[in-house]
């Protein structure tokens, strides 16, 4: 065999080996994803009693053992507007409540449009409660009746599960948790046992916002019995006109 032919065969062999190595490397790197998604820097907030908050959680792995510590670093915006939809399900029935929520400081204004029944307005301050229906000229006025403060009372009138409920759970009631892509955002997610035996509840909380945005609750048979979903949240200076009573009085004045 001529020297020229031997050199040609050797060159082809080198090219073939290089191609095989390139293909092997390609599949080796494409077969797994080593990216780490860092958590956004959470907003600082007072530490709830009994919580154990690490100094920094901007790159923490969220698990069922750490999710309460992560959530305890979050804080709600002082002022914002958002719309939520609360749905209740039962055998042969389904109710929908569309709720516009305006928050300024410690006061909350709710405009509630149910699928059945008249529209309702509710204003909740840290001390007082105001309720009236469409067409009413005089609202009911009473004291805030809640085991917590006016903010938690406002949650109750929204039929809203709050993420403070998650903080109050026994750690053994948290089934799973993580930091996941959800909709257009990344959220802290927790699947927990609900107060009713056999029921479970799922929480979704964007760390950059500090507000619970979605909740789902299921019965012991896996049927959804409650859901809360939210639209866009506008954080900042909210509209004070949401706090005007039927007689023109603004409760924030």
N, C-alpha and C positions, 0 to 999 in steps of 0.2 A: 504494500500500500504506500502511495507517495506521501512525502512529508506534508505537502499542501493539503491532501485529503484528510490526513490525521489532524491537522490544525483546524480544519473546518468542523470535523466531528466534535473535537474538544470544545470549540466555541459554542456549538449548538448545545452541548451538555451543560455548559455554564449558564446559558440563557434559560434553559429548562429548569435547572435547580433554583435560579433566582425567582422564576415565576412561581414555582411551588412554594417557596419560602414566603413570597409576598401574599399569596392566597391564604396560607396558614395564619400569617400575622393578622390579615384582615378579619378572618372569622374569629380569631382569638380575642380581638379587641371589640368586635361588634356583638359578641355573644353575651356581654354583660354591660351594665351601666354603673360606673363608680361615682357619678355626680352626687354631691351632697347639697341639699337645698337648705340654706341657712334660714333660721327664723328671723323675721323683722325684729328690730329693737323694740321691745314692748314699752308702752307708756308707763311711767312710774305712778304708783298709787299706794295709799296706805295699806299696810298688810292686815288682812282680816284676822281676827283672833283664831289661834290654833293652826294657822298656816305656816309652812316652812318654805320661805321663798329664797332661792339661790340669789347671789348677788347679780348674776347676769344670766339671761336666758336667750341671748340672741343667736346661739348656735346649739341649743339643747335638743336632744332627741326626746320627742314627746311619746311617752308610754303611759300605760294605766297607772304606773307608780309615780310618774312625774307630772301628770296632766293637771292635778289640783294646784301644784306649785306654779306651773306656767300660768294658769288662769288667774291665780291670785295676784299676779303682777299687772293685770289689765285694769283699766279704768274707763268708765263711760265718758263721752264728751260732755262738757258743761251745757252746751246748747246745740240742738240739731233738729232736723225735720226728717221724717221718713214715713213711708206707708207700709203697713203690714197686713197680711191676710191670715186670719185664724180660722181653721176648719175643725169641726167636730163630726165624727162618724159614729153611727150606731146601727143596729140591725134595722134595715129598711129606712134609714134616715140620714140626713146630711145637712149641716148648717154652715154658712159662710159669713164671716164678719170682716168687712173691709174697714180698716182703721187708719186714719191719719194721726200721726203722733208729733206733737211739737213740744220740745223741752227747752226751758230757759232756767238755768240754775237748778234749784230744787223743785220747780213747778212743772207740771205736765198737763197739756191740753189734748183731749182725745175727741175726735169726731168719728163716730161709729155708725156704719151703714150695714145692717144685718140683711141676710137674704130673706128673712121674714120679720115683719114688724117695723115700727117707725125708726127713723134715725135718732141718734142720741148724742148729746154732748156731755162730756165729763171734764171738769177741771180739778186737779189735785195739787194742793200746795203741801208744805210740810205739816200744816196744822188743819187745814180745812178741805172739805169736799163739796163740790157743786155739781148737780146733775139736773138736766132738763131735756125734754124731747122737742122735736120740731113743732113749732107753733106755741110752745109754752112761753109765757111772759115772766113767770116767776120761777126761779130754780129752787130745787131742794138744796138746803145748805146744812151741813153737819160737820162734825169733827172727823178727822181721819181715824178710822177704826182698823188698825192693823197691828200685828205682832211686831212689825218693824217700823220704818219711818215712812214719810210720804212717798219716797221713790219706790219702795217695795209695794206700797198701797197702789200706786199707779200701775205697776206691773200686774197686780191682781185684777184691777179693773179692765186691763187690756186682755185678760185671760192669758197672760204671758208667763211662760216658764222662763225664769231668769238664770243666768249662769252662776249667781250666788247659790242657787239650789244645788248646783254641782259641787260647790265648795263644801257644802254642809253634809254631803254623803259620807258614809263610812267607806274607806278605801276598798273594802271587800265588795262593795256594790258596783264598782267600776269594772265592766267586763273587758273592754278594750279601748284603746285611745291611740291617737297618732296625729301627725301633721300632714294634711292631704290636700290635693287639688280638689276644689269644690266650686262648680260654676266658673266664674271668672277670677276667682281669688284662691289663696291658700288659707286653710282654716285649721284651727285646733279642733279635733273631732273626738268625741267621747260617747261610747255606748254604755249605758248604765241601767241598773235595775230601778224601776219606777216605784212610787209608794204602794201601788196596788200589787198584790202578789201575782207573780207571773208576767207582769207588764215590764216593758223595756222602753227606754227613752234615749234618743240620739240628739246630741248637741253639736252645732257647728258655729265656731266663733272666729272671725277674722282677727288676727292679732293686731293688725294695723288700725282697726276701728275701735275695738274694745266693747262692741255690742254683740250680743247673741243675735245671729241673723236667721237661723233656721233650726227648727226642732221637729222631731217626729216621735210619736209615741205609739206603741203596738201592744195589743193584748196578748194573752197567753197562747193564742192560736196564730199569732203573726199578722193579725188584721190591724190596719192603721185605725186609731181611734182619735188622734189629735195631730194637727200639724200647724206650724207657724212658719210663714215665709215672708221675706222682706224684699222691697224694691231698693232703689238707690237711696242712700242716706246722705243728706246735705248737712255737713257739719259747719258750724259757725253761727253768725247772728241769725236767730230765728224770728219769725213774725209775731210780734206781741199782740196783734189783733186776734190771735187764736184764743186769748185769755179774756175776751170781752163777754160779759153776761148779757142776757136778753134786754136788760134795762140800760145797757150802754156802759156799765161800770167795768173797768179793767181791774182784775184782781191783783195785777202786778204793780198798779199805780201806787 
